[in-house]
Amino acid sequence: MDIAKALSLMLTNEGSSTLYQGLNLIKKPGVYHVGVPTISGTGAEVSMTAVLTGPVKKLGLKCEWTVFNQIVLDPDLIASVPRNWWFYTGMDTYIHCIESENGRMNNAYSHAYAEQSMKLCREVYLGENSGQTPENDDKLMVASMMGGLSLTYSEVGVCHALSYGLSKILGTRHCYANCLIMNHLEDYYPEGVAEFKEMVAYHQIDLPQGLSKDWSDDIITQMAHVSYNLPHMWLHAIGDNWQEVITIDLLKDLFRRL
Ligand SMILES: [Fe+2]
């Protein structure tokens, strides 16, 4: 979906897409594009960002023309998503809401969507009716959309900043990377992490630990630098003084927890 959004813009804007990684750098509207999700959770069907991993950075093309002109949400299309990916992608939505809520960009609009999306996530992933059922597929598809709207009008935070570092350097897929990291963010999102762990345990999802023991200091330093260079996320999550709180060493320590 992100590639489709970027492609729509690159058909009308000249040069390499790397020129447009950032906010409002696109000059002209793209071509009409329609999104039909076959997996739910990233919110890419409604978000204003076309996330691209370029030679230097992993950063979205973000502007008012990125969004799909039309989306088709048909829950039958997510019925066959493999169980692990159903969990990881759904948790992306849940994490979007936790991060959108916990930061200074949160507002009445993003809060309303996050609240509803988290309610739906709890119905899908916790309790006796949880699991991959047609009813829950309806809910997850709506939760994904609402989580996407919440983050679009607020911002993501610590988990996504670290996740971008991990994905950029090791190519780890976004939703899975988020889950690996969220597992260790009690210091930042205590309630969200506790509930996330409850969902992991409920569905007996295997999240590997001790990954960092195979990573060199150089790899960890590279990840930390990618994460550090996402000031919009840190400003939202930590505040104006984020550079006093978040240092390369602190980020390296967080990566070593994985
Ligand atoms: Fe995400």
Boltz pocket constraint, residues with backbone or C-beta under 6 A from the ligand:
constraints:
  - pocket:
      binder: B
      contacts: [[A, 41], [A, 42], [A, 92], [A, 96], [A, 160], [A, 174], [A, 178]]
      max_distance: 6.0
